[in-house]
Amino acid sequence: MRITNIDNLSALLDRLATERIKEYNFDKQGKDTEAAHQREVVIEIKIKLNELFREVFVKKELLMRQNY
């Protein structure tokens, strides 16, 4: 699954919070299909966060990635 505009830690954390809020609102409104989709997006973001943390742990550094 492609998740747009994600390429650094702060963006990942921001996007995770945003998608969890969407999931909560869809659940609250009874929109099960949309909530299920949001859960999939959240899982993918968590995978990307996990990959980033593993990379940082192995390299022992967090490089700043610039968006230009």
VOBA-1610 file (N, C-alpha, C; in pm, whole numbers, padded with zeros to 5 digits, always signed):
BEGIN
Met+00086-00118+00000Met+00000+00000+00000Met+00090+00123+00000Arg+00060+00219-00085Arg+00137+00343-00090Arg+00073+00446+00001Ile+00156+00506+00084Ile+00109+00611+00173Ile+00183+00738+00134Thr+00111+00838+00090Thr+00174+00959+00038Thr+00233+01046+00150Asn+00335+01123+00114Asn+00395+01225+00200Asn+00453+01172+00330Ile+00512+01054+00322Ile+00575+00999+00442Ile+00720+00971+00410Asp+00811+01042+00472Asp+00951+01012+00450Asp+01039+01051+00568Asn+00981+01082+00681Asn+01064+01102+00800Asn+00983+01073+00926Leu+01051+01069+01039Leu+00988+01030+01165Leu+00871+01120+01203Ser+00891+01250+01196Ser+00784+01341+01237Ser+00661+01326+01147Ala+00684+01306+01018Ala+00571+01286+00926Ala+00498+01156+00956Leu+00575+01052+00987Leu+00512+00923+01021Leu+00426+00936+01146Leu+00479+01000+01248Leu+00404+01014+01373Leu+00281+01102+01353Asp+00295+01209+01277Asp+00182+01296+01248Asp+00074+01220+01172Arg+00116+01146+01072Arg+00020+01071+00990Arg-00048+00962+01071Leu+00027+00897+01161Leu-00032+00794+01246Leu-00143+00853+01332Ala-00116+00966+01393Ala-00218+01031+01477Ala-00341+01069+01394Thr-00318+01125+01276Thr-00428+01166+01189Thr-00515+01047+01149Glu-00450+00939+01109Glu-00525+00821+01063Glu-00599+00753+01177Arg-00542+00754+01298Arg-00612+00696+01414Arg-00737+00779+01447Ile-00727+00911+01435Ile-00843+00997+01459Ile-00952+00966+01356Lys-00913+00951+01230Lys-01010+00916+01126Lys-01076+00782+01158Glu-00994+00686+01199Glu-01049+00553+01234Glu-01151+00566+01347Tyr-01117+00640+01450Tyr-01208+00660+01563Tyr-01340+00722+01517Asn-01331+00826+01434Asn-01452+00893+01387Asn-01538+00801+01300Phe-01476+00724+01212Phe-01552+00630+01130Phe-01620+00525+01218Asp-01548+00475+01318Asp-01609+00377+01410Asp-01729+00439+01482Lys-01711+00561+01530Lys-01815+00631+01604Lys-01940+00653+01518Gln-01917+00677+01387Gln-02028+00703+01295Gln-02088+00573+01239Gly-02031+00460+01275Gly-02081+00332+01226Gly-02041+00302+01082Lys-01939+00368+01032Lys-01892+00345+00895Lys-01784+00237+00899Asp-01831+00113+00900Asp-01741-00001+00920Asp-01640-00018+00808Thr-01681+00001+00684Thr-01589-00016+00571Thr-01476+00085+00577Glu-01510+00211+00603Glu-01410+00315+00611Glu-01318+00293+00731Ala-01375+00252+00843Ala-01294+00225+00963Ala-01197+00110+00937Ala-01241+00008+00867Ala-01153-00105+00835Ala-01038-00059+00746His-01068+00026+00650His-00962+00080+00564His-00860+00160+00647Gln-00910+00241+00740Gln-00821+00320+00824Gln-00733+00229+00909Arg-00787+00118+00957Arg-00706+00024+01035Arg-00592-00032+00949Glu-00620-00058+00821Glu-00515-00105+00731Glu-00407+00001+00711Val-00448+00126+00696Val-00353+00236+00680Val-00267+00248+00806Val-00329+00239+00923Val-00257+00248+01050Val-00155+00135+01061Ile-00191+00015+01021Ile-00098-00098+01025Ile+00022-00070+00935Glu-00002-00017+00816Glu+00108+00013+00724Glu+00200+00122+00780Ile+00144+00221+00845Ile+00226+00326+00905Ile+00310+00268+01018Lys+00250+00181+01098Lys+00325+00117+01206Lys+00440+00034+01152Ile+00420-00032+01039Ile+00527-00110+00976Ile+00640-00016+00934Lys+00604+00097+00873Lys+00706+00194+00831Lys+00781+00251+00951Leu+00711+00278+01061Leu+00777+00326+01182Leu+00873+00220+01236Asn+00828+00097+01237Asn+00911-00013+01285Asn+01038-00025+01200Glu+01024-00015+01069Glu+01140-00021+00979Glu+01237+00093+01008Leu+01183+00213+01029Leu+01268+00328+01058Leu+01342+00309+01190Phe+01271+00264+01294Phe+01336+00243+01424Phe+01443+00135+01416Arg+01417+00029+01339Arg+01518-00076+01322Arg+01641-00021+01251Glu+01619+00061+01149Glu+01730+00122+01076Glu+01813+00210+01169Val+01745+00289+01252Val+01814+00376+01347Val+01892+00291+01447Phe+01833+00184+01495Phe+01899+00098+01593Phe+02024+00035+01533Val+02015-00013+01410Val+02129-00077+01345Val+02239+00024+01315Lys+02202+00138+01260Lys+02302+00239+01222Lys+02343+00328+01340Lys+02263+00324+01445Lys+02287+00405+01564Lys+02283+00555+01536Glu+02206+00593+01436Glu+02189+00735+01406Glu+02059+00758+01330Leu+02007+00876+01342Leu+01887+00916+01268Leu+01927+01032+01179Leu+01929+01008+01050Leu+01966+01112+00956Leu+01842+01195+00923Met+01863+01323+00910Met+01753+01411+00871Met+01734+01400+00722Arg+01612+01376+00679Arg+01581+01368+00537Arg+01511+01496+00496Gln+01566+01561+00398Gln+01511+01688+00352Gln+01414+01664+00236Asn+01306+01737+00235Asn+01210+01734+00125Asn+01226+01862+00043Tyr+01266+01846-00079Tyr+01281+01962-00167Tyr+01207+01939-00294
//
